[in-house]
């Protein structure tokens, strides 16, 4: 890992003061690569906090453009960005915040056909999309390649968060929780969502990502956090590997 220069020592001084980070941890962050699927409500705080923390390479995957209705919660975008690709708008904001971050933009919709090309080389994957199809695709790829995955969701005034490390064959995956998730009409576009809800959940997704990169603390492996913003109650539910999960059965078979 490269030594920190004087500018980096100053920029990341508050990180370096932490015993959980220090110089070595900051070097790890600068050398790391995180792929973020979705540059919207959840992706916005994820990208901003990871860039600010000094995660050296960020790959952004999103084929959407900035719309006026996005500005109520997708705080990485500005009114002047309306009509631009979200990956272009997000790249501009990231470089305004921290010009040293390398940004790879992928203005495409993730699919089974392109997932390997989009995710290869990532140290951690982060997903905050609003459809099960992309989550299942990312989960299966991460499980097969032992790539840690952070997953968050939010709608209305509630949100949820969990992580997957795939370092042990018995660790659960996303499909263990949502065996047969179906997309329906209940989305932010139809049900609404308060901006601070996605802001809070997205910030915690960024925190989980940093913990996984630094190998610090207790990531939410086998734990699902659910938040009710109206009562400010957090609930934590433990879950285990589903013995009939097709993704995990493939992982277990590969390790025999």
Secondary structure as the mmCIF struct_conf table of DSSP 4:
data_model
#
loop_
_struct_conf.conf_type_id
_struct_conf.id
_struct_conf.beg_label_comp_id
_struct_conf.beg_label_asym_id
_struct_conf.beg_label_seq_id
_struct_conf.end_label_comp_id
_struct_conf.end_label_asym_id
_struct_conf.end_label_seq_id
HELX_LH_PP_P HELX_LH_PP_P1 UNK A 2 UNK A 4
HELX_RH_AL_P HELX_RH_AL_P1 UNK A 6 UNK A 11
TURN_TY1_P TURN_TY1_P1 UNK A 12 UNK A 12
HELX_RH_AL_P HELX_RH_AL_P2 UNK A 13 UNK A 16
TURN_TY1_P TURN_TY1_P2 UNK A 17 UNK A 17
BEND BEND1 UNK A 18 UNK A 18
TURN_TY1_P TURN_TY1_P3 UNK A 19 UNK A 21
HELX_RH_AL_P HELX_RH_AL_P3 UNK A 22 UNK A 31
STRN STRN1 UNK A 33 UNK A 37
BEND BEND2 UNK A 40 UNK A 40
HELX_RH_AL_P HELX_RH_AL_P4 UNK A 41 UNK A 53
TURN_TY1_P TURN_TY1_P4 UNK A 54 UNK A 54
BEND BEND3 UNK A 56 UNK A 56
STRN STRN2 UNK A 57 UNK A 61
STRN STRN3 UNK A 65 UNK A 65
HELX_RH_3T_P HELX_RH_3T_P1 UNK A 68 UNK A 72
TURN_TY1_P TURN_TY1_P5 UNK A 73 UNK A 73
TURN_TY1_P TURN_TY1_P6 UNK A 75 UNK A 76
HELX_RH_3T_P HELX_RH_3T_P2 UNK A 79 UNK A 81
TURN_TY1_P TURN_TY1_P7 UNK A 82 UNK A 83
BEND BEND4 UNK A 84 UNK A 84
STRN STRN4 UNK A 85 UNK A 85
HELX_RH_AL_P HELX_RH_AL_P5 UNK A 86 UNK A 97
TURN_TY1_P TURN_TY1_P8 UNK A 99 UNK A 100
STRN STRN5 UNK A 102 UNK A 106
BEND BEND5 UNK A 108 UNK A 108
TURN_TY1_P TURN_TY1_P9 UNK A 112 UNK A 114
HELX_RH_AL_P HELX_RH_AL_P6 UNK A 115 UNK A 119
TURN_TY1_P TURN_TY1_P10 UNK A 120 UNK A 121
BEND BEND6 UNK A 123 UNK A 123
STRN STRN6 UNK A 124 UNK A 127
BEND BEND7 UNK A 130 UNK A 130
HELX_RH_AL_P HELX_RH_AL_P7 UNK A 132 UNK A 145
TURN_TY1_P TURN_TY1_P11 UNK A 146 UNK A 146
STRN STRN7 UNK A 148 UNK A 155
STRN STRN8 UNK A 156 UNK A 156
TURN_TY1_P TURN_TY1_P12 UNK A 157 UNK A 157
STRN STRN9 UNK A 158 UNK A 164
BEND BEND8 UNK A 168 UNK A 168
TURN_TY1_P TURN_TY1_P13 UNK A 169 UNK A 170
BEND BEND9 UNK A 171 UNK A 171
HELX_RH_AL_P HELX_RH_AL_P8 UNK A 174 UNK A 177
TURN_TY1_P TURN_TY1_P14 UNK A 179 UNK A 180
BEND BEND10 UNK A 185 UNK A 185
BEND BEND11 UNK A 187 UNK A 187
HELX_RH_AL_P HELX_RH_AL_P9 UNK A 188 UNK A 191
STRN STRN10 UNK A 193 UNK A 193
HELX_RH_AL_P HELX_RH_AL_P10 UNK A 195 UNK A 214
TURN_TY1_P TURN_TY1_P15 UNK A 215 UNK A 215
BEND BEND12 UNK A 217 UNK A 217
STRN STRN11 UNK A 221 UNK A 221
TURN_TY1_P TURN_TY1_P16 UNK A 222 UNK A 222
STRN STRN12 UNK A 223 UNK A 228
TURN_TY1_P TURN_TY1_P17 UNK A 229 UNK A 232
STRN STRN13 UNK A 233 UNK A 238
TURN_TY1_P TURN_TY1_P18 UNK A 243 UNK A 244
HELX_RH_AL_P HELX_RH_AL_P11 UNK A 246 UNK A 255
#
